[in-house]
Amino acid sequence: MSTKRVSSVEESSTLVIQEDPETGEPFIELPQRLLEQLGWKEGDDLQWVEGTDGSWTIKKVEKDEDE
């Protein structure tokens, strides 16, 4: 497994990249305090965006009101 450093405005955390035993897909679990700080919850759609410097940003995908 790999670890990555995650930074937020107030603090940073190290997250373990895990693997789903059924699908083999990698995933991370975000700490509850970070979810609360960002206003995210389980089931939200997130998008990974690669920066020009090789960094990654995770953004919540906002749904249209029409959906």
ChimeraX attribute file (.defattr): number of C-alpha atoms within 10 A of each C-alpha:
attribute: neighborCount
match mode: 1-to-1
recipient: residues
	/A:1	7
	/A:2	7
	/A:3	11
	/A:4	11
	/A:5	9
	/A:6	13
	/A:7	12
	/A:8	10
	/A:9	6
	/A:10	7
	/A:11	8
	/A:12	11
	/A:13	13
	/A:14	12
	/A:15	15
	/A:16	15
	/A:17	13
	/A:18	15
	/A:19	13
	/A:20	9
	/A:21	8
	/A:22	6
	/A:23	7
	/A:24	9
	/A:25	9
	/A:26	11
	/A:27	11
	/A:28	12
	/A:29	9
	/A:30	16
	/A:31	11
	/A:32	12
	/A:33	9
	/A:34	16
	/A:35	12
	/A:36	10
	/A:37	11
	/A:38	12
	/A:39	9
	/A:40	16
	/A:41	12
	/A:42	8
	/A:43	6
	/A:44	11
	/A:45	12
	/A:46	13
	/A:47	11
	/A:48	11
	/A:49	12
	/A:50	11
	/A:51	9
	/A:52	7
	/A:53	6
	/A:54	7
	/A:55	8
	/A:56	12
	/A:57	12
	/A:58	10
	/A:59	13
	/A:60	14
	/A:61	11
	/A:62	9
	/A:63	9
	/A:64	6
	/A:65	5
	/A:66	4
	/A:67	4
